[in-house]
Amino acid sequence: MTFNQIVWKMAKVNYKKYIFYYLCNSFAVMFFFMFSTLYFNSRVEQVKKLESLQDALSIPGAALIIFTVFFISYAHSVFIKQRRSEFGLFMTLGMSKRDIAKLLVLENGVIAILSILSGILGGAVFSRLFFMLLMNLIDLKGVPFHFSWKMFLFTIGAFLAVFLLAVVKSLFQTLRSSLVLSMKSNRFAETLKMRSPLIGGFGLLLMSGSLLILYITYEDSSGSFLPLWTLAMFLGLYISLNQSASFLISLAKKFPGFYYRRLLFMSSLDYKFKQLTSIIMLVTVMIMITIFYSTLLMTFYKASEKDAVENNPYDIAFFQTETKNTISDTEIEETFELKDHLEIPIFNYFETLVYVDGYQTYSIMALDDYQKLTSQRPKLGKNEFLFYLNSDPEYAHTDFAESIKLSIQGKEKTFIMKDTVIERNINLLPKAYEFMVVNTEVLEDLRQTVDGYELKLHLLKVADWKESEKAVEQLKDQFQTGNRATPPIDYPDMPYTAEENLFRVASKIGDYQTNKTTNGMMFYVTTFLSIMFFFGTFVLLYLNLFSEMDNEKLKYRKLNKIGMSTDEIKQNVTRELGTIFFVPTILGTTLAFLYLAILSTDVGGIMQNPDILMHFLQIGGIYVIIQVGSFFYARKKMLTQLIH
């Protein structure tokens, strides 16, 4: 019998190992391709440029790459660990290490090619189905599904980079391993170098202390210490997971009756938690990130309408000059079904700065016009002004000048601030944030004596703003066409304000559609990654548990011979699996809730924002339900292989 025949026969006997390894790599390719169909989508790329979503989409992409690196590396290490005894046998029959290397390269090359082909095919099918399902679910239109060369190049390149690193590492380890160690590789147990309840307690203290300090300092520091305390929390989490079983055993020993009835379970759990620390840590962090991120983005998506209404008190707003955004009142009435239409002149007075290059601009509004925006009826003297800040009081700055000196015909005139008003009454537009409100007579005098320019602010309310999208787009097109046909405006401070931004149309329907598209895309990405992470973490746990199945069978056979019943075996397996499956779920869900509570301190706390709490309960509940189903599936499969 030739070596090729021996290798082929052993491959047929161990075909399950090859199939499982191939499926893991195929899943990894499919994950990469499904993400790339979104990340390189033409519409998404436009939104990334317009809405600065590059960083926001890069975070899930980086998380996917980190997860997939660990996923592929771990699947490969398990596969190679199971093959080392075979390599030892091949070497006893005369096969050289060079032949072993060729065999490894050939096997992995074939598996890589098959994984790329099937992964891309599966990704193309499932990404299309997933895309259609979620786009209909979040009612997001105007985002086409398509393939491009970038998607294929990113998928193949990313997978091969990770896969080749794993193969090179295994080649190096295999060629360095001796014949005796290779033959005995499947009979070595992993040694547990450290059992320290004290260190486990320290890890728990570090994790809880980091969260507490972050909660106390988050609002005052504006989140500047978030990365630092998060890293400290992750370090404490890792130490706690690694030494948690030792810590619990030390506590349980104080209650002999409790401890000795669960001696086998606790000892086995101690071994598994140290063996699986990296996996459990990864699963915990992925659960935390997906639930936390999904909750936030679902909240943002659901709040798209609320934010559009709050940021735009009027349905439509725009600035107009003699040459820009020109439109008559008759045309406005023909375009929209109006309920109200205000025209407010804004006089922009500018002064050249003395010590720096630039201008100081003051947006001045007449008191009569200001009273059209608000129910307040203030009175002002000749040299008094009202400082009006068009902002939400919660987010407005409060550093105001008590007086303002204006240079009028070479003479300085001082205006004293009588009062300050902070409220949102105008849509978000450039030069519509800070206003000096003065008497109408004073404003007329300024128009005649100082340099400045006038903008006319149009504020429109329509019958139904949700039905105004077509009319608003028509208005935008009309303005863009007319503005391009006229020369650029020659205001001194315009180099510091983009003309197209100054004369844009700020509308509820425009902000609503933008928010809905942006948050909808991000929610789509997060939901997609959450599903992938869930299946990936389940496969990781499943892969590790069932890679040790032969050793587990041998262990329970020996225990059965010394008197352990089948029911006791089932009970012990259920406890072990339940702990391994649900500890990461409970920890990840709890950490996600704590981080939501910490970040909610900026907006009054999580109890003052029931939407966040409700979305967390929905997403966390779905995740727990799916995890319960996965646990029962894994338990059934494991008991079937152990007992039957």
Secondary structure, 3 states (H helix, E strand, C coil): CCHHHHHHHHHHHCHHHHHHHHHHHHHHHHHHHHHHHHHCCHHHHHHHHHHCCHHHHHHHHHHHHHHHHHHHHHHHHHHHHHHHHHHHHHHHCCCCHHHHHHHHHHHHHHHHHHHHHHHHHHHHHHHHHHHHHHHHHCCCCCCCCCCCHHHHHHHHHHHHHHHHHHHHHHHHHHHHCCHHHHHCHHHCCCCCCCCCHHHHHHHHHHHHHHHHHHHHHHHHHCCCCHHHHHHHHHHHHHHHHHHHHHHHHHHHCCCHHHHHHCHHHHHHHHHHHHHCHHHHHHHHHHHHHHHHHHHHHHHHHHCHHHHHHHHCCCCEEEEECCCCCCCCHHHHHHHCCEEEEEEEEEEEEEEECCCCCCEEEEEEEEHHHHHHHCCCCCCCCCCEEEEEECCCCCCCCCCCCCEEEEEECCEEEEEEEEEEEECCCCCCCCCCCEEEEECHHHHHHHHHHCCEEEEEEEEEEECCHHHCHHHHHHHHHHHHHHHHCCCCCCCCCHHHCCHHHHCCCEEHHHHHHHHHHHHHHHHHHHHHHHHHHHHHHHHHHHHHHHHCHHHHHHHHHHHHHCCCCHHHHHHHHHHHHHHHHHHHHHHHHHHHHHHHHHHHHHHCCHHHCHHHHHHHHHHHHHHHHHHHHHHHHHHHHHHHHHHC
